[in-house]
């Protein structure tokens, strides 16, 4: 869900304060688990997922616009037919 390089970078930055390599590695793994859990609870999406949904919404909006125009034309034809019958 979240970019692994971001987590590694954050872990590396915090790890500079810990001299022991084993403790640093444990801290980085713990941090990664905590951050992933926090982001999972936030129900976030990736930029790619967001862009894909945005594209689908644009397509849907375009289709709705076309259908509204078609409906308006059909209503106009119906009105004209009703007028011609009178």
N, CA and C atoms as an extended XYZ file, in Angstrom:
258
Properties=species:S:1:pos:R:3:atomname:S:1:resname:S:1:resid:I:1 pbc="F F F"
N         0.813       -1.183        0.000 N   UNK     1
C         0.000        0.000        0.000 CA  UNK     1
C         0.859        1.250        0.000 C   UNK     1
N         1.848        1.302        0.845 N   UNK     2
C         2.716        2.480        0.917 CA  UNK     2
C         4.043        2.143        0.258 C   UNK     2
N         4.661        3.110       -0.295 N   UNK     3
C         5.926        2.939       -0.986 CA  UNK     3
C         6.994        2.404       -0.018 C   UNK     3
N         7.573        1.244       -0.355 N   UNK     4
C         8.590        0.633        0.503 CA  UNK     4
C         9.808        1.525        0.675 C   UNK     4
N        10.172        2.273       -0.343 N   UNK     5
C        11.349        3.133       -0.233 CA  UNK     5
C        11.113        4.246        0.792 C   UNK     5
N         9.872        4.702        0.901 N   UNK     6
C         9.550        5.711        1.916 CA  UNK     6
C         9.761        5.134        3.310 C   UNK     6
N         9.277        3.913        3.522 N   UNK     7
C         9.450        3.274        4.828 CA  UNK     7
C        10.925        3.013        5.124 C   UNK     7
N        11.651        2.538        4.119 N   UNK     8
C        13.084        2.283        4.321 CA  UNK     8
C        13.820        3.577        4.652 C   UNK     8
N        13.484        4.634        3.931 N   UNK     9
C        14.127        5.919        4.176 CA  UNK     9
C        13.846        6.430        5.573 C   UNK     9
N        12.600        6.308        5.996 N   UNK    10
C        12.247        6.732        7.348 CA  UNK    10
C        12.976        5.881        8.380 C   UNK    10
N        13.012        4.580        8.133 N   UNK    11
C        13.727        3.675        9.035 CA  UNK    11
C        15.212        3.969        9.075 C   UNK    11
N        15.788        4.284        7.937 N   UNK    12
C        17.219        4.617        7.882 CA  UNK    12
C        17.519        5.895        8.667 C   UNK    12
N        16.657        6.880        8.492 N   UNK    13
C        16.866        8.136        9.211 CA  UNK    13
C        16.795        7.928       10.718 C   UNK    13
N        15.808        7.190       11.167 N   UNK    14
C        15.692        6.936       12.600 CA  UNK    14
C        16.790        5.992       13.082 C   UNK    14
N        17.210        5.077       12.206 N   UNK    15
C        18.241        4.116       12.565 CA  UNK    15
C        19.599        4.741       12.802 C   UNK    15
N        19.824        5.929       12.289 N   UNK    16
C        21.111        6.611       12.495 CA  UNK    16
C        21.349        6.932       13.968 C   UNK    16
N        20.267        7.004       14.708 N   UNK    17
C        20.399        7.315       16.127 CA  UNK    17
C        20.704        6.082       16.977 C   UNK    17
N        20.610        4.912       16.364 N   UNK    18
C        20.862        3.661       17.087 CA  UNK    18
C        22.160        3.071       16.554 C   UNK    18
N        23.129        2.863       17.437 N   UNK    19
C        24.433        2.368       17.019 CA  UNK    19
C        24.456        0.877       16.725 C   UNK    19
N        23.723        0.085       17.465 N   UNK    20
C        23.723       -1.363       17.316 CA  UNK    20
C        22.950       -1.764       16.054 C   UNK    20
N        23.622       -2.483       15.142 N   UNK    21
C        23.008       -2.850       13.861 CA  UNK    21
C        21.791       -3.744       14.057 C   UNK    21
N        21.870       -4.712       14.981 N   UNK    22
C        20.741       -5.613       15.211 CA  UNK    22
C        19.549       -4.847       15.771 C   UNK    22
N        19.801       -3.959       16.709 N   UNK    23
C        18.723       -3.148       17.285 CA  UNK    23
C        18.122       -2.230       16.225 C   UNK    23
N        18.965       -1.691       15.360 N   UNK    24
C        18.499       -0.815       14.290 CA  UNK    24
C        17.581       -1.578       13.337 C   UNK    24
N        17.995       -2.796       12.973 N   UNK    25
C        17.187       -3.608       12.063 CA  UNK    25
C        15.846       -3.961       12.702 C   UNK    25
N        15.862       -4.323       13.986 N   UNK    26
C        14.619       -4.630       14.694 CA  UNK    26
C        13.708       -3.400       14.743 C   UNK    26
N        14.307       -2.256       15.009 N   UNK    27
C        13.539       -1.025       15.073 CA  UNK    27
C        12.929       -0.702       13.711 C   UNK    27
N        13.684       -0.897       12.638 N   UNK    28
C        13.175       -0.610       11.302 CA  UNK    28
C        12.016       -1.529       10.949 C   UNK    28
N        12.129       -2.812       11.298 N   UNK    29
C        11.032       -3.752       11.026 CA  UNK    29
C         9.797       -3.387       11.835 C   UNK    29
N        10.003       -3.037       13.093 N   UNK    30
C         8.869       -2.645       13.946 CA  UNK    30
C         8.201       -1.387       13.406 C   UNK    30
N         9.022       -0.434       13.022 N   UNK    31
C         8.494        0.809       12.476 CA  UNK    31
C         7.682        0.544       11.211 C   UNK    31
N         8.210       -0.290       10.340 N   UNK    32
C         7.500       -0.612        9.104 CA  UNK    32
C         6.147       -1.236        9.415 C   UNK    32
N         6.115       -2.163       10.357 N   UNK    33
C         4.859       -2.812       10.733 CA  UNK    33
C         3.865       -1.801       11.300 C   UNK    33
N         4.355       -0.917       12.165 N   UNK    34
C         3.485        0.093       12.774 CA  UNK    34
C         2.924        1.039       11.721 C   UNK    34
N         3.783        1.524       10.846 N   UNK    35
C         3.350        2.488        9.825 CA  UNK    35
C         2.383        1.842        8.841 C   UNK    35
N         2.681        0.616        8.413 N   UNK    36
C         1.772       -0.064        7.487 CA  UNK    36
C         0.411       -0.285        8.138 C   UNK    36
N         0.410       -0.661        9.410 N   UNK    37
C        -0.854       -0.842       10.120 CA  UNK    37
C        -1.636        0.449       10.224 C   UNK    37
N        -0.931        1.534       10.524 N   UNK    38
C        -1.603        2.836       10.633 CA  UNK    38
C        -2.194        3.252        9.292 C   UNK    38
N        -1.437        3.094        8.233 N   UNK    39
C        -1.948        3.464        6.916 CA  UNK    39
C        -3.081        2.543        6.477 C   UNK    39
N        -3.027        1.274        6.829 N   UNK    40
C        -4.097        0.345        6.477 CA  UNK    40
C        -5.406        0.768        7.159 C   UNK    40
N        -5.319        1.216        8.398 N   UNK    41
C        -6.519        1.665        9.106 CA  UNK    41
C        -7.077        2.950        8.493 C   UNK    41
N        -6.237        3.740        7.897 N   UNK    42
C        -6.697        4.969        7.262 CA  UNK    42
C        -7.411        4.713        5.936 C   UNK    42
N        -7.313        3.488        5.425 N   UNK    43
C        -7.967        3.098        4.178 CA  UNK    43
C        -7.526        3.989        3.017 C   UNK    43
N        -6.217        4.180        2.878 N   UNK    44
C        -5.639        5.001        1.825 CA  UNK    44
C        -5.528        4.213        0.524 C   UNK    44
N        -5.433        4.931       -0.568 N   UNK    45
C        -5.201        4.306       -1.863 CA  UNK    45
C        -3.927        4.885       -2.461 C   UNK    45
N        -3.352        4.150       -3.396 N   UNK    46
C        -2.154        4.644       -4.065 CA  UNK    46
C        -2.547        5.707       -5.098 C   UNK    46
N        -1.580        6.447       -5.562 N   UNK    47
C        -1.826        7.459       -6.590 CA  UNK    47
C        -2.347        6.796       -7.864 C   UNK    47
N        -1.812        5.609       -8.183 N   UNK    48
C        -2.251        4.891       -9.379 CA  UNK    48
C        -3.718        4.496       -9.259 C   UNK    48
N        -4.123        4.020       -8.074 N   UNK    49
C        -5.520        3.647       -7.864 CA  UNK    49
C        -6.419        4.883       -7.959 C   UNK    49
N        -5.966        5.973       -7.379 N   UNK    50
C        -6.735        7.215       -7.435 CA  UNK    50
C        -6.903        7.680       -8.882 C   UNK    50
N        -5.809        7.680       -9.635 N   UNK    51
C        -5.869        8.114      -11.035 CA  UNK    51
C        -6.762        7.210      -11.868 C   UNK    51
N        -6.714        5.907      -11.605 N   UNK    52
C        -7.572        4.966      -12.333 CA  UNK    52
C        -9.048        5.258      -12.047 C   UNK    52
N        -9.390        5.484      -10.794 N   UNK    53
C       -10.766        5.807      -10.440 CA  UNK    53
C       -11.197        7.143      -11.027 C   UNK    53
N       -10.284        8.100      -11.027 N   UNK    54
C       -10.586        9.403      -11.614 CA  UNK    54
C       -10.901        9.261      -13.105 C   UNK    54
N       -10.131        8.426      -13.793 N   UNK    55
C       -10.393        8.172      -15.210 CA  UNK    55
C       -11.757        7.533      -15.431 C   UNK    55
N       -12.111        6.579      -14.583 N   UNK    56
C       -13.425        5.936      -14.696 CA  UNK    56
C       -14.547        6.938      -14.423 C   UNK    56
N       -14.343        7.804      -13.451 N   UNK    57
C       -15.357        8.816      -13.158 CA  UNK    57
C       -15.521        9.792      -14.319 C   UNK    57
N       -14.423       10.153      -14.956 N   UNK    58
C       -14.514       11.049      -16.116 CA  UNK    58
C       -15.285       10.380      -17.253 C   UNK    58
N       -14.990        9.106      -17.486 N   UNK    59
C       -15.721        8.374      -18.525 CA  UNK    59
C       -17.206        8.295      -18.203 C   UNK    59
N       -17.521        8.035      -16.947 N   UNK    60
C       -18.920        7.955      -16.532 CA  UNK    60
C       -19.607        9.304      -16.717 C   UNK    60
N       -18.914       10.395      -16.352 N   UNK    61
C       -19.490       11.728      -16.506 CA  UNK    61
C       -19.756       12.034      -17.975 C   UNK    61
N       -18.824       11.649      -18.847 N   UNK    62
C       -19.007       11.875      -20.285 CA  UNK    62
C       -20.202       11.082      -20.801 C   UNK    62
N       -20.337        9.854      -20.345 N   UNK    63
C       -21.461        9.019      -20.778 CA  UNK    63
C       -22.780        9.595      -20.259 C   UNK    63
N       -22.794       10.064      -19.029 N   UNK    64
C       -23.999       10.690      -18.481 CA  UNK    64
C       -24.366       11.920      -19.291 C   UNK    64
N       -23.372       12.731      -19.642 N   UNK    65
C       -23.636       13.930      -20.453 CA  UNK    65
C       -24.229       13.552      -21.802 C   UNK    65
N       -23.663       12.519      -22.436 N   UNK    66
C       -24.201       12.072      -23.732 CA  UNK    66
C       -25.629       11.572      -23.589 C   UNK    66
N       -25.893       10.806      -22.539 N   UNK    67
C       -27.235       10.271      -22.326 CA  UNK    67
C       -28.240       11.386      -22.021 C   UNK    67
N       -27.815       12.392      -21.273 N   UNK    68
C       -28.697       13.529      -21.000 CA  UNK    68
C       -29.042       14.274      -22.281 C   UNK    68
N       -28.050       14.440      -23.159 N   UNK    69
C       -28.304       15.098      -24.446 CA  UNK    69
C       -29.258       14.261      -25.291 C   UNK    69
N       -29.048       12.944      -25.307 N   UNK    70
C       -29.918       12.058      -26.071 CA  UNK    70
C       -31.343       12.094      -25.516 C   UNK    70
N       -31.480       12.110      -24.208 N   UNK    71
C       -32.800       12.186      -23.586 CA  UNK    71
C       -33.484       13.503      -23.926 C   UNK    71
N       -32.742       14.581      -23.901 N   UNK    72
C       -33.320       15.888      -24.244 CA  UNK    72
C       -33.815       15.891      -25.687 C   UNK    72
N       -33.033       15.295      -26.592 N   UNK    73
C       -33.462       15.213      -27.999 CA  UNK    73
C       -34.716       14.350      -28.126 C   UNK    73
N       -34.765       13.238      -27.417 N   UNK    74
C       -35.929       12.346      -27.473 CA  UNK    74
C       -37.159       13.053      -26.913 C   UNK    74
N       -37.002       13.795      -25.821 N   UNK    75
C       -38.122       14.539      -25.258 CA  UNK    75
C       -38.613       15.605      -26.223 C   UNK    75
N       -37.663       16.240      -26.897 N   UNK    76
C       -38.030       17.264      -27.878 CA  UNK    76
C       -38.809       16.637      -29.033 C   UNK    76
N       -38.359       15.487      -29.523 N   UNK    77
C       -39.076       14.801      -30.617 CA  UNK    77
C       -40.476       14.393      -30.167 C   UNK    77
N       -40.595       13.908      -28.932 N   UNK    78
C       -41.891       13.512      -28.406 CA  UNK    78
C       -42.827       14.703      -28.304 C   UNK    78
N       -42.297       15.825      -27.847 N   UNK    79
C       -43.096       17.045      -27.753 CA  UNK    79
C       -43.575       17.471      -29.134 C   UNK    79
N       -42.687       17.387      -30.113 N   UNK    80
C       -43.057       17.755      -31.482 CA  UNK    80
C       -44.106       16.808      -32.045 C   UNK    80
N       -43.981       15.516      -31.771 N   UNK    81
C       -44.978       14.548      -32.242 CA  UNK    81
C       -46.337       14.802      -31.606 C   UNK    81
N       -46.357       15.122      -30.327 N   UNK    82
C       -47.604       15.414      -29.640 CA  UNK    82
C       -48.255       16.673      -30.184 C   UNK    82
N       -47.439       17.657      -30.517 N   UNK    83
C       -47.938       18.902      -31.090 CA  UNK    83
C       -48.521       18.651      -32.469 C   UNK    83
N       -47.866       17.789      -33.255 N   UNK    84
C       -48.348       17.489      -34.616 CA  UNK    84
C       -49.682       16.752      -34.570 C   UNK    84
N       -49.944       15.963      -33.545 N   UNK    85
C       -51.202       15.217      -33.417 CA  UNK    85
C       -52.372       16.141      -33.107 C   UNK    85
N       -52.102       17.249      -32.499 N   UNK    86
C       -53.178       18.163      -32.111 CA  UNK    86
C       -53.737       18.922      -33.253 C   UNK    86
